[in-house]
Amino acid sequence: MDWQQLVSLMIVAAAAGWLTLNRLRRPRFGFQRDTHCGCSASHRSGELGAIVFRARKGQRPEVLVKMK
């Protein structure tokens, strides 16, 4: 085995080790992933109000904003 094969095998082994460690390590905290919506926990979507869009063929489109 010459030095080029040895270096290439060392690179492959290092990459395999790095990928294995990343697979086994505990994932970092992700705000959007761990809170399921990416919203802050203090606001609830139902408390803020709603926006309703209505559009029918031949009629004017309507946008209704309902604030609570």
mmCIF file as gemmi writes it, N, C-alpha and C atoms, coordinates in Angstrom:
data_model
loop_
_atom_site.group_PDB
_atom_site.id
_atom_site.type_symbol
_atom_site.label_atom_id
_atom_site.label_alt_id
_atom_site.label_comp_id
_atom_site.label_asym_id
_atom_site.label_entity_id
_atom_site.label_seq_id
_atom_site.pdbx_PDB_ins_code
_atom_site.Cartn_x
_atom_site.Cartn_y
_atom_site.Cartn_z
_atom_site.occupancy
_atom_site.B_iso_or_equiv
_atom_site.pdbx_formal_charge
_atom_site.auth_seq_id
_atom_site.auth_asym_id
_atom_site.pdbx_PDB_model_num
ATOM 1 N N . MET Axp A 1 ? 0.859 -1.162 0 1 0 ? 1 A 1
ATOM 2 C CA . MET Axp A 1 ? 0 0 0 1 0 ? 1 A 1
ATOM 3 C C . MET Axp A 1 ? 0.911 1.231 0 1 0 ? 1 A 1
ATOM 4 N N . ASP Axp A 2 ? 0.708 2.104 -0.985 1 0 ? 2 A 1
ATOM 5 C CA . ASP Axp A 2 ? 1.534 3.302 -1.047 1 0 ? 2 A 1
ATOM 6 C C . ASP Axp A 2 ? 0.886 4.427 -0.234 1 0 ? 2 A 1
ATOM 7 N N . TRP Axp A 3 ? 1.557 5.564 -0.168 1 0 ? 3 A 1
ATOM 8 C CA . TRP Axp A 3 ? 1.114 6.65 0.703 1 0 ? 3 A 1
ATOM 9 C C . TRP Axp A 3 ? -0.199 7.28 0.215 1 0 ? 3 A 1
ATOM 10 N N . GLN Axp A 4 ? -0.482 7.261 -1.062 1 0 ? 4 A 1
ATOM 11 C CA . GLN Axp A 4 ? -1.719 7.854 -1.572 1 0 ? 4 A 1
ATOM 12 C C . GLN Axp A 4 ? -2.95 7.042 -1.154 1 0 ? 4 A 1
ATOM 13 N N . GLN Axp A 5 ? -2.809 5.725 -1.183 1 0 ? 5 A 1
ATOM 14 C CA . GLN Axp A 5 ? -3.907 4.88 -0.713 1 0 ? 5 A 1
ATOM 15 C C . GLN Axp A 5 ? -4.125 5.065 0.783 1 0 ? 5 A 1
ATOM 16 N N . LEU Axp A 6 ? -3.032 5.177 1.527 1 0 ? 6 A 1
ATOM 17 C CA . LEU Axp A 6 ? -3.132 5.37 2.972 1 0 ? 6 A 1
ATOM 18 C C . LEU Axp A 6 ? -3.832 6.692 3.298 1 0 ? 6 A 1
ATOM 19 N N . VAL Axp A 7 ? -3.481 7.751 2.604 1 0 ? 7 A 1
ATOM 20 C CA . VAL Axp A 7 ? -4.108 9.055 2.845 1 0 ? 7 A 1
ATOM 21 C C . VAL Axp A 7 ? -5.585 9.01 2.46 1 0 ? 7 A 1
ATOM 22 N N . SER Axp A 8 ? -5.903 8.401 1.329 1 0 ? 8 A 1
ATOM 23 C CA . SER Axp A 8 ? -7.304 8.338 0.918 1 0 ? 8 A 1
ATOM 24 C C . SER Axp A 8 ? -8.131 7.5 1.894 1 0 ? 8 A 1
ATOM 25 N N . LEU Axp A 9 ? -7.591 6.408 2.402 1 0 ? 9 A 1
ATOM 26 C CA . LEU Axp A 9 ? -8.313 5.6 3.391 1 0 ? 9 A 1
ATOM 27 C C . LEU Axp A 9 ? -8.487 6.354 4.709 1 0 ? 9 A 1
ATOM 28 N N . MET Axp A 10 ? -7.499 7.148 5.082 1 0 ? 10 A 1
ATOM 29 C CA . MET Axp A 10 ? -7.623 7.955 6.301 1 0 ? 10 A 1
ATOM 30 C C . MET Axp A 10 ? -8.715 9.019 6.137 1 0 ? 10 A 1
ATOM 31 N N . ILE Axp A 11 ? -8.813 9.617 4.95 1 0 ? 11 A 1
ATOM 32 C CA . ILE Axp A 11 ? -9.866 10.605 4.698 1 0 ? 11 A 1
ATOM 33 C C . ILE Axp A 11 ? -11.237 9.952 4.756 1 0 ? 11 A 1
ATOM 34 N N . VAL Axp A 12 ? -11.365 8.785 4.14 1 0 ? 12 A 1
ATOM 35 C CA . VAL Axp A 12 ? -12.637 8.058 4.161 1 0 ? 12 A 1
ATOM 36 C C . VAL Axp A 12 ? -12.995 7.645 5.58 1 0 ? 12 A 1
ATOM 37 N N . ALA Axp A 13 ? -12.038 7.177 6.355 1 0 ? 13 A 1
ATOM 38 C CA . ALA Axp A 13 ? -12.3 6.766 7.735 1 0 ? 13 A 1
ATOM 39 C C . ALA Axp A 13 ? -12.701 7.969 8.594 1 0 ? 13 A 1
ATOM 40 N N . ALA Axp A 14 ? -12.035 9.106 8.386 1 0 ? 14 A 1
ATOM 41 C CA . ALA Axp A 14 ? -12.386 10.312 9.149 1 0 ? 14 A 1
ATOM 42 C C . ALA Axp A 14 ? -13.806 10.769 8.803 1 0 ? 14 A 1
ATOM 43 N N . ALA Axp A 15 ? -14.171 10.746 7.525 1 0 ? 15 A 1
ATOM 44 C CA . ALA Axp A 15 ? -15.513 11.147 7.12 1 0 ? 15 A 1
ATOM 45 C C . ALA Axp A 15 ? -16.561 10.193 7.687 1 0 ? 15 A 1
ATOM 46 N N . ALA Axp A 16 ? -16.287 8.891 7.662 1 0 ? 16 A 1
ATOM 47 C CA . ALA Axp A 16 ? -17.23 7.911 8.217 1 0 ? 16 A 1
ATOM 48 C C . ALA Axp A 16 ? -17.394 8.106 9.723 1 0 ? 16 A 1
ATOM 49 N N . GLY Axp A 17 ? -16.29 8.351 10.413 1 0 ? 17 A 1
ATOM 50 C CA . GLY Axp A 17 ? -16.363 8.604 11.855 1 0 ? 17 A 1
ATOM 51 C C . GLY Axp A 17 ? -17.145 9.857 12.182 1 0 ? 17 A 1
ATOM 52 N N . TRP Axp A 18 ? -16.933 10.928 11.408 1 0 ? 18 A 1
ATOM 53 C CA . TRP Axp A 18 ? -17.643 12.186 11.619 1 0 ? 18 A 1
ATOM 54 C C . TRP Axp A 18 ? -19.144 12.002 11.394 1 0 ? 18 A 1
ATOM 55 N N . LEU Axp A 19 ? -19.512 11.293 10.324 1 0 ? 19 A 1
ATOM 56 C CA . LEU Axp A 19 ? -20.927 11.047 10.047 1 0 ? 19 A 1
ATOM 57 C C . LEU Axp A 19 ? -21.58 10.174 11.119 1 0 ? 19 A 1
ATOM 58 N N . THR Axp A 20 ? -20.846 9.191 11.625 1 0 ? 20 A 1
ATOM 59 C CA . THR Axp A 20 ? -21.37 8.323 12.672 1 0 ? 20 A 1
ATOM 60 C C . THR Axp A 20 ? -21.596 9.099 13.967 1 0 ? 20 A 1
ATOM 61 N N . LEU Axp A 21 ? -20.653 9.969 14.328 1 0 ? 21 A 1
ATOM 62 C CA . LEU Axp A 21 ? -20.813 10.766 15.542 1 0 ? 21 A 1
ATOM 63 C C . LEU Axp A 21 ? -21.978 11.737 15.42 1 0 ? 21 A 1
ATOM 64 N N . ASN Axp A 22 ? -22.148 12.331 14.254 1 0 ? 22 A 1
ATOM 65 C CA . ASN Axp A 22 ? -23.277 13.238 14.063 1 0 ? 22 A 1
ATOM 66 C C . ASN Axp A 22 ? -24.608 12.503 14.121 1 0 ? 22 A 1
ATOM 67 N N . ARG Axp A 23 ? -24.635 11.275 13.689 1 0 ? 23 A 1
ATOM 68 C CA . ARG Axp A 23 ? -25.867 10.477 13.724 1 0 ? 23 A 1
ATOM 69 C C . ARG Axp A 23 ? -26.22 10.106 15.168 1 0 ? 23 A 1
ATOM 70 N N . LEU Axp A 24 ? -25.223 9.849 15.999 1 0 ? 24 A 1
ATOM 71 C CA . LEU Axp A 24 ? -25.461 9.403 17.369 1 0 ? 24 A 1
ATOM 72 C C . LEU Axp A 24 ? -25.656 10.558 18.35 1 0 ? 24 A 1
ATOM 73 N N . ARG Axp A 25 ? -25.191 11.748 18.003 1 0 ? 25 A 1
ATOM 74 C CA . ARG Axp A 25 ? -25.279 12.879 18.909 1 0 ? 25 A 1
ATOM 75 C C . ARG Axp A 25 ? -26.714 13.374 19.018 1 0 ? 25 A 1
ATOM 76 N N . ARG Axp A 26 ? -27.075 13.878 20.186 1 0 ? 26 A 1
ATOM 77 C CA . ARG Axp A 26 ? -28.412 14.41 20.426 1 0 ? 26 A 1
ATOM 78 C C . ARG Axp A 26 ? -28.6 15.681 19.598 1 0 ? 26 A 1
ATOM 79 N N . PRO Axp A 27 ? -29.753 15.838 18.937 1 0 ? 27 A 1
ATOM 80 C CA . PRO Axp A 27 ? -29.96 17.027 18.095 1 0 ? 27 A 1
ATOM 81 C C . PRO Axp A 27 ? -30.068 18.3 18.929 1 0 ? 27 A 1
ATOM 82 N N . ARG Axp A 28 ? -29.655 19.413 18.338 1 0 ? 28 A 1
ATOM 83 C CA . ARG Axp A 28 ? -29.746 20.701 19.008 1 0 ? 28 A 1
ATOM 84 C C . ARG Axp A 28 ? -31.193 21.147 19.076 1 0 ? 28 A 1
ATOM 85 N N . PHE Axp A 29 ? -31.462 22.095 19.976 1 0 ? 29 A 1
ATOM 86 C CA . PHE Axp A 29 ? -32.799 22.653 20.114 1 0 ? 29 A 1
ATOM 87 C C . PHE Axp A 29 ? -33.102 23.516 18.901 1 0 ? 29 A 1
ATOM 88 N N . GLY Axp A 30 ? -34.205 23.232 18.242 1 0 ? 30 A 1
ATOM 89 C CA . GLY Axp A 30 ? -34.661 24.037 17.112 1 0 ? 30 A 1
ATOM 90 C C . GLY Axp A 30 ? -36.016 24.635 17.471 1 0 ? 30 A 1
ATOM 91 N N . PHE Axp A 31 ? -36.107 25.965 17.513 1 0 ? 31 A 1
ATOM 92 C CA . PHE Axp A 31 ? -37.334 26.605 17.991 1 0 ? 31 A 1
ATOM 93 C C . PHE Axp A 31 ? -38.54 26.213 17.162 1 0 ? 31 A 1
ATOM 94 N N . GLN Axp A 32 ? -38.432 26.278 15.837 1 0 ? 32 A 1
ATOM 95 C CA . GLN Axp A 32 ? -39.578 25.937 14.99 1 0 ? 32 A 1
ATOM 96 C C . GLN Axp A 32 ? -39.919 24.46 15.077 1 0 ? 32 A 1
ATOM 97 N N . ARG Axp A 33 ? -38.909 23.604 15.147 1 0 ? 33 A 1
ATOM 98 C CA . ARG Axp A 33 ? -39.167 22.164 15.197 1 0 ? 33 A 1
ATOM 99 C C . ARG Axp A 33 ? -39.719 21.752 16.555 1 0 ? 33 A 1
ATOM 100 N N . ASP Axp A 34 ? -39.191 22.297 17.649 1 0 ? 34 A 1
ATOM 101 C CA . ASP Axp A 34 ? -39.579 21.849 18.98 1 0 ? 34 A 1
ATOM 102 C C . ASP Axp A 34 ? -40.858 22.492 19.502 1 0 ? 34 A 1
ATOM 103 N N . THR Axp A 35 ? -41.259 23.638 18.948 1 0 ? 35 A 1
ATOM 104 C CA . THR Axp A 35 ? -42.502 24.255 19.387 1 0 ? 35 A 1
ATOM 105 C C . THR Axp A 35 ? -43.638 23.95 18.43 1 0 ? 35 A 1
ATOM 106 N N . HIS Axp A 36 ? -43.375 23.232 17.36 1 0 ? 36 A 1
ATOM 107 C CA . HIS Axp A 36 ? -44.358 22.743 16.395 1 0 ? 36 A 1
ATOM 108 C C . HIS Axp A 36 ? -44.994 23.817 15.522 1 0 ? 36 A 1
ATOM 109 N N . CYS Axp A 37 ? -44.696 25.092 15.765 1 0 ? 37 A 1
ATOM 110 C CA . CYS Axp A 37 ? -45.294 26.095 14.892 1 0 ? 37 A 1
ATOM 111 C C . CYS Axp A 37 ? -44.343 27.243 14.607 1 0 ? 37 A 1
ATOM 112 N N . GLY Axp A 38 ? -43.324 27.439 15.414 1 0 ? 38 A 1
ATOM 113 C CA . GLY Axp A 38 ? -42.422 28.553 15.224 1 0 ? 38 A 1
ATOM 114 C C . GLY Axp A 38 ? -42.937 29.828 15.854 1 0 ? 38 A 1
ATOM 115 N N . CYS Axp A 39 ? -44.082 29.772 16.535 1 0 ? 39 A 1
ATOM 116 C CA . CYS Axp A 39 ? -44.648 30.951 17.188 1 0 ? 39 A 1
ATOM 117 C C . CYS Axp A 39 ? -44.182 30.98 18.639 1 0 ? 39 A 1
ATOM 118 N N . SER Axp A 40 ? -44.197 32.147 19.229 1 0 ? 40 A 1
ATOM 119 C CA . SER Axp A 40 ? -43.869 32.207 20.644 1 0 ? 40 A 1
ATOM 120 C C . SER Axp A 40 ? -45.025 31.604 21.432 1 0 ? 40 A 1
ATOM 121 N N . ALA Axp A 41 ? -44.733 31.015 22.557 1 0 ? 41 A 1
ATOM 122 C CA . ALA Axp A 41 ? -45.735 30.288 23.333 1 0 ? 41 A 1
ATOM 123 C C . ALA Axp A 41 ? -46.72 31.226 24.033 1 0 ? 41 A 1
ATOM 124 N N . SER Axp A 42 ? -46.384 32.517 24.192 1 0 ? 42 A 1
ATOM 125 C CA . SER Axp A 42 ? -47.256 33.41 24.94 1 0 ? 42 A 1
ATOM 126 C C . SER Axp A 42 ? -48.475 33.848 24.136 1 0 ? 42 A 1
ATOM 127 N N . HIS Axp A 43 ? -48.42 33.803 22.799 1 0 ? 43 A 1
ATOM 128 C CA . HIS Axp A 43 ? -49.553 34.212 21.969 1 0 ? 43 A 1
ATOM 129 C C . HIS Axp A 43 ? -50.229 32.986 21.386 1 0 ? 43 A 1
ATOM 130 N N . ARG Axp A 44 ? -51.531 32.988 21.462 1 0 ? 44 A 1
ATOM 131 C CA . ARG Axp A 44 ? -52.299 31.927 20.833 1 0 ? 44 A 1
ATOM 132 C C . ARG Axp A 44 ? -52.994 32.517 19.626 1 0 ? 44 A 1
ATOM 133 N N . SER Axp A 45 ? -53.085 31.757 18.548 1 0 ? 45 A 1
ATOM 134 C CA . SER Axp A 45 ? -53.651 32.289 17.311 1 0 ? 45 A 1
ATOM 135 C C . SER Axp A 45 ? -55.126 32.643 17.457 1 0 ? 45 A 1
ATOM 136 N N . GLY Axp A 46 ? -55.872 31.963 18.318 1 0 ? 46 A 1
ATOM 137 C CA . GLY Axp A 46 ? -57.279 32.245 18.497 1 0 ? 46 A 1
ATOM 138 C C . GLY Axp A 46 ? -57.541 33.54 19.24 1 0 ? 46 A 1
ATOM 139 N N . GLU Axp A 47 ? -56.617 34.004 20.042 1 0 ? 47 A 1
ATOM 140 C CA . GLU Axp A 47 ? -56.808 35.205 20.831 1 0 ? 47 A 1
ATOM 141 C C . GLU Axp A 47 ? -56.555 36.468 20.03 1 0 ? 47 A 1
ATOM 142 N N . LEU Axp A 48 ? -55.826 36.395 18.945 1 0 ? 48 A 1
ATOM 143 C CA . LEU Axp A 48 ? -55.448 37.584 18.206 1 0 ? 48 A 1
ATOM 144 C C . LEU Axp A 48 ? -56.518 38.049 17.237 1 0 ? 48 A 1
ATOM 145 N N . GLY Axp A 49 ? -57.34 37.198 16.743 1 0 ? 49 A 1
ATOM 146 C CA . GLY Axp A 49 ? -58.358 37.567 15.781 1 0 ? 49 A 1
ATOM 147 C C . GLY Axp A 49 ? -58.271 36.672 14.563 1 0 ? 49 A 1
ATOM 148 N N . ALA Axp A 50 ? -58.993 37.082 13.504 1 0 ? 50 A 1
ATOM 149 C CA . ALA Axp A 50 ? -59.013 36.254 12.31 1 0 ? 50 A 1
ATOM 150 C C . ALA Axp A 50 ? -59.166 37.143 11.081 1 0 ? 50 A 1
ATOM 151 N N . ILE Axp A 51 ? -58.69 36.655 9.97 1 0 ? 51 A 1
ATOM 152 C CA . ILE Axp A 51 ? -58.863 37.308 8.685 1 0 ? 51 A 1
ATOM 153 C C . ILE Axp A 51 ? -59.62 36.333 7.793 1 0 ? 51 A 1
ATOM 154 N N . VAL Axp A 52 ? -60.737 36.791 7.226 1 0 ? 52 A 1
ATOM 155 C CA . VAL Axp A 52 ? -61.579 35.939 6.392 1 0 ? 52 A 1
ATOM 156 C C . VAL Axp A 52 ? -61.606 36.538 4.989 1 0 ? 52 A 1
ATOM 157 N N . PHE Axp A 53 ? -61.279 35.723 4.004 1 0 ? 53 A 1
ATOM 158 C CA . PHE Axp A 53 ? -61.318 36.139 2.604 1 0 ? 53 A 1
ATOM 159 C C . PHE Axp A 53 ? -62.531 35.476 1.942 1 0 ? 53 A 1
ATOM 160 N N . ARG Axp A 54 ? -63.336 36.288 1.245 1 0 ? 54 A 1
ATOM 161 C CA . ARG Axp A 54 ? -64.48 35.751 0.509 1 0 ? 54 A 1
ATOM 162 C C . ARG Axp A 54 ? -64.408 36.254 -0.916 1 0 ? 54 A 1
ATOM 163 N N . ALA Axp A 55 ? -64.533 35.359 -1.845 1 0 ? 55 A 1
ATOM 164 C CA . ALA Axp A 55 ? -64.557 35.745 -3.256 1 0 ? 55 A 1
ATOM 165 C C . ALA Axp A 55 ? -65.457 34.769 -3.996 1 0 ? 55 A 1
ATOM 166 N N . ARG Axp A 56 ? -66.444 35.32 -4.694 1 0 ? 56 A 1
ATOM 167 C CA . ARG Axp A 56 ? -67.343 34.509 -5.508 1 0 ? 56 A 1
ATOM 168 C C . ARG Axp A 56 ? -67.38 35.076 -6.906 1 0 ? 56 A 1
ATOM 169 N N . LYS Axp A 57 ? -67.634 34.217 -7.819 1 0 ? 57 A 1
ATOM 170 C CA . LYS Axp A 57 ? -67.664 34.626 -9.227 1 0 ? 57 A 1
ATOM 171 C C . LYS Axp A 57 ? -68.791 35.639 -9.451 1 0 ? 57 A 1
ATOM 172 N N . GLY Axp A 58 ? -68.451 36.776 -10.051 1 0 ? 58 A 1
ATOM 173 C CA . GLY Axp A 58 ? -69.444 37.796 -10.345 1 0 ? 58 A 1
ATOM 174 C C . GLY Axp A 58 ? -69.71 38.764 -9.207 1 0 ? 58 A 1
ATOM 175 N N . GLN Axp A 59 ? -69.084 38.59 -8.04 1 0 ? 59 A 1
ATOM 176 C CA . GLN Axp A 59 ? -69.291 39.479 -6.901 1 0 ? 59 A 1
ATOM 177 C C . GLN Axp A 59 ? -67.971 40.119 -6.489 1 0 ? 59 A 1
ATOM 178 N N . ARG Axp A 60 ? -68.065 41.164 -5.692 1 0 ? 60 A 1
ATOM 179 C CA . ARG Axp A 60 ? -66.861 41.814 -5.187 1 0 ? 60 A 1
ATOM 180 C C . ARG Axp A 60 ? -66.175 40.924 -4.145 1 0 ? 60 A 1
ATOM 181 N N . PRO Axp A 61 ? -64.856 40.848 -4.18 1 0 ? 61 A 1
ATOM 182 C CA . PRO Axp A 61 ? -64.166 40.104 -3.124 1 0 ? 61 A 1
ATOM 183 C C . PRO Axp A 61 ? -64.225 40.879 -1.804 1 0 ? 61 A 1
ATOM 184 N N . GLU Axp A 62 ? -64.306 40.156 -0.705 1 0 ? 62 A 1
ATOM 185 C CA . GLU Axp A 62 ? -64.382 40.765 0.627 1 0 ? 62 A 1
ATOM 186 C C . GLU Axp A 62 ? -63.233 40.247 1.488 1 0 ? 62 A 1
ATOM 187 N N . VAL Axp A 63 ? -62.719 41.146 2.294 1 0 ? 63 A 1
ATOM 188 C CA . VAL Axp A 63 ? -61.718 40.783 3.296 1 0 ? 63 A 1
ATOM 189 C C . VAL Axp A 63 ? -62.246 41.287 4.637 1 0 ? 63 A 1
ATOM 190 N N . LEU Axp A 64 ? -62.527 40.382 5.548 1 0 ? 64 A 1
ATOM 191 C CA . LEU Axp A 64 ? -63.044 40.716 6.869 1 0 ? 64 A 1
ATOM 192 C C . LEU Axp A 64 ? -61.967 40.47 7.911 1 0 ? 64 A 1
ATOM 193 N N . VAL Axp A 65 ? -61.733 41.465 8.762 1 0 ? 65 A 1
ATOM 194 C CA . VAL Axp A 65 ? -60.765 41.326 9.856 1 0 ? 65 A 1
ATOM 195 C C . VAL Axp A 65 ? -61.549 41.359 11.152 1 0 ? 65 A 1
ATOM 196 N N . LYS Axp A 66 ? -61.486 40.274 11.901 1 0 ? 66 A 1
ATOM 197 C CA . LYS Axp A 66 ? -62.211 40.166 13.171 1 0 ? 66 A 1
ATOM 198 C C . LYS Axp A 66 ? -61.19 40.229 14.304 1 0 ? 66 A 1
ATOM 199 N N . MET Axp A 67 ? -61.228 41.275 15.061 1 0 ? 67 A 1
ATOM 200 C CA . MET Axp A 67 ? -60.32 41.428 16.193 1 0 ? 67 A 1
ATOM 201 C C . MET Axp A 67 ? -61.068 41.073 17.477 1 0 ? 67 A 1
ATOM 202 N N . LYS Axp A 68 ? -60.382 40.429 18.397 1 0 ? 68 A 1
ATOM 203 C CA . LYS Axp A 68 ? -60.996 40.075 19.681 1 0 ? 68 A 1
ATOM 204 C C . LYS Axp A 68 ? -60.515 40.987 20.756 1 0 ? 68 A 1
